[in-house]
Amino acid sequence: MNVKQWNNATQREKAEYLLGNDVVLKTLTSMRADAKVNDPEPCITVFTAHVGIVQITEPCDTRLEALEQAVETLRNWKKELEKESK
């Protein structure tokens, strides 16, 4: 699914897409905005979970937190899909 298809998809199509594809964890490491020269820890690393083109979590401090958010997000989409099917 591309961005245009996602934007035009129904809630049901979005739920089916999210529930039918793999979750991928991505890592982003970047320089902290307040980092100084010779700072012992100038970088910050965050983790996000994605299904295809869709980021399904907020940036998280740990992989575990990102996975937990992803599971909760997908459970909510599954509940919505089940409600719509009734």
C-alpha positions in Angstrom: 0.0 0.0 0.0 1.3 3.5 -0.8 0.5 6.8 0.9 -2.2 7.7 -1.6 -3.9 4.3 -1.1 -3.6 4.6 2.7 -5.2 8.1 2.7 -8.1 6.8 0.5 -8.6 3.5 2.3 -11.6 2.8 4.5 -11.1 2.0 8.2 -11.7 -1.6 7.4 -9.0 -1.6 4.7 -6.6 0.1 7.0 -7.2 -2.5 9.8 -6.8 -5.4 7.4 -3.6 -3.9 6.1 -2.1 -3.3 9.6 -3.2 -6.7 10.9 -2.1 -8.6 7.8 1.5 -7.4 7.6 4.6 -7.7 9.6 5.6 -5.3 12.4 9.1 -3.9 11.9 11.1 -2.0 14.6 13.2 0.9 13.4 15.9 2.6 15.3 16.8 6.3 14.9 19.9 7.7 16.5 20.5 11.5 16.4 22.3 14.3 18.1 20.5 15.7 21.1 19.5 19.4 20.6 21.3 20.4 23.8 24.5 18.4 23.2 27.8 20.2 23.8 31.3 19.7 22.5 32.9 16.7 24.3 29.6 15.7 25.8 29.9 12.1 26.9 26.4 11.2 25.6 25.7 13.5 22.7 23.3 11.2 21.0 19.8 9.9 21.6 18.3 6.7 20.3 14.6 6.0 19.9 12.7 3.1 18.6 9.4 3.0 16.5 7.3 0.2 15.2 6.0 0.3 11.6 3.7 -1.8 9.5 4.6 -1.1 5.9 4.4 2.6 5.4 2.6 3.3 8.7 4.4 4.2 11.9 2.1 2.7 14.6 3.9 3.9 17.7 5.3 7.1 19.2 9.1 7.2 19.6 10.1 5.0 22.5 13.2 4.7 24.7 13.4 0.9 24.4 12.6 -1.8 21.9 10.3 -3.5 24.4 8.3 -0.3 24.9 7.9 0.1 21.1 6.7 -3.6 20.9 4.2 -3.1 23.7 2.8 0.0 22.0 2.6 -1.8 18.7 0.7 -4.7 20.3 -1.8 -2.3 21.9 -2.2 -0.4 18.7 -2.9 -3.6 16.7 -5.3 -4.8 19.4 -7.3 -1.6 19.1 -7.4 -1.9 15.3 -8.6 -5.5 15.7 -11.4 -4.4 18.1 -12.5 -1.8 15.6 -12.5 -4.3 12.8 -14.6 -6.8 14.9 -17.1 -4.0 15.8 -17.5 -3.1 12.1 -18.0 -6.8 11.2 -21.0 -7.1 13.5 
